[in-house]
Amino acid sequence: MDSTAVNKAIIALIRAAIGGEKLDALPEGVTINDICTLAFKATIIEIVKHGIIVCGLADEKMQAENASRRARLMYSEAKRHICTEKLFESFESAGVDFLPLKGYILKDLYPMPHMRPMKDVDILVSTAQFGEASRVLEENGYVRGEVQGHHTEFRHPVGGMVELHNSLAGRSGASKRYFADALQKAHIADSHTHMREMTKEDFLIYVVFHMFKHYAMRGAGIRPILDIYLYVKKFGGEFDSDYLSRGLSQLGLKDFTDCVIRLGRVWFDGEAHDELTLRLEKIAFISGAYGTSEAMDAIAKSGESRGDGFASARSLVFPPLAYMKRHYSVLEKAPLLLPACWVARAFRAFFRPDISIEKRIRQNKDISKADAENLIVLKRELNLPDYFEDD
């Protein structure tokens, strides 16, 4: 299977799904099964299937199966939405100021909300009201789960998972300073007393920041670029461009954002590629939704300075603190435990051949030099920060 050809067919099908030109036929050698396999891994399967239907490329069996699946997903989405709205009403009644984030807003940009699946609903509250917000969640049937960095997970049998945040970034650094007053800066949403919403500019800045964190560690694929494309297409005419430019520049993400937006327009508006969008496209095509081991290995390889593979192997065996915090929440309060967590990670990998560090290092030797070169050039030309190390 030529994954590049399949990914380009996926882009064409998404373009058809969101109202663009239709794809008359699949490229030679590309099958519906190939497309659905990659689209599923990239968590864009529903909008891609919609594109297949719109283009008239589905047989009767697929049309029937898709109609049945769509009905089930819409029903599940409706139940989840009702649970979420009930939770929001409870926050209002309890006087908890809260800010819904990311997917809760972005899903309404898609032809149908179920086409932008969400693993969870992200909500920001203040540290002072975190305990009260947790109580409200538990009273609504959500069960407290793990603490992951600066958010706590709550699960509901119907409403799915809520990630309750008391911060949008890490404990220090440029991003922490930038997002420190995110809740206060957000204005009260229409017809509400405690639900807040970001300005259009701040929401885009946060979505780009979230995408970049994944891009810098494990890669970022088609879906986050589609999210940003749809958001800019709908609200771009309302942006305060000076404010947006200043905010992105403070985070070191101005050029990165411009490149992401340009790539979205190449894919979905038919604009011409430039050198940087071509390179970013190649990284997106190996990155799934929010990262893959292949993209992570290319990132590690792009950091080599000796040419002997030492740096990339070291980063696989001893990942940086920022990466480890996402998997070992104890490091948020006790970063000195990082060596112990490296040992725990290696011990776990010993009993999980599928995630073997040794296997990853062997794979890393075969990672395309072109992928690593793409990352190196993008980092240099887009003036990217190394990583938000404390996030």
Secondary structure as GFF3:
##gff-version 3
##sequence-region A 1 391
A	DSSP	alpha_helix	3	17	.	.	.	ID=ss1
A	DSSP	alpha_helix	32	41	.	.	.	ID=ss2
A	DSSP	alpha_helix	45	54	.	.	.	ID=ss3
A	DSSP	alpha_helix	60	94	.	.	.	ID=ss4
A	DSSP	beta_strand	99	100	.	.	.	ID=ss5
A	DSSP	alpha_helix	103	106	.	.	.	ID=ss6
A	DSSP	three_ten_helix	107	109	.	.	.	ID=ss7
A	DSSP	three_ten_helix	113	115	.	.	.	ID=ss8
A	DSSP	beta_strand	120	124	.	.	.	ID=ss9
A	DSSP	alpha_helix	130	139	.	.	.	ID=ss10
A	DSSP	beta_strand	143	148	.	.	.	ID=ss11
A	DSSP	beta_strand	151	156	.	.	.	ID=ss12
A	DSSP	beta_strand	160	165	.	.	.	ID=ss13
A	DSSP	alpha_helix	174	179	.	.	.	ID=ss14
A	DSSP	alpha_helix	182	185	.	.	.	ID=ss15
A	DSSP	beta_strand	187	188	.	.	.	ID=ss16
A	DSSP	beta_strand	196	197	.	.	.	ID=ss17
A	DSSP	alpha_helix	200	217	.	.	.	ID=ss18
A	DSSP	alpha_helix	222	235	.	.	.	ID=ss19
A	DSSP	three_ten_helix	236	238	.	.	.	ID=ss20
A	DSSP	alpha_helix	241	250	.	.	.	ID=ss21
A	DSSP	alpha_helix	254	269	.	.	.	ID=ss22
A	DSSP	alpha_helix	275	285	.	.	.	ID=ss23
A	DSSP	alpha_helix	293	302	.	.	.	ID=ss24
A	DSSP	alpha_helix	310	317	.	.	.	ID=ss25
A	DSSP	alpha_helix	321	325	.	.	.	ID=ss26
A	DSSP	alpha_helix	330	333	.	.	.	ID=ss27
A	DSSP	three_ten_helix	335	337	.	.	.	ID=ss28
A	DSSP	alpha_helix	338	350	.	.	.	ID=ss29
A	DSSP	three_ten_helix	353	355	.	.	.	ID=ss30
A	DSSP	alpha_helix	357	366	.	.	.	ID=ss31
A	DSSP	alpha_helix	369	381	.	.	.	ID=ss32
###
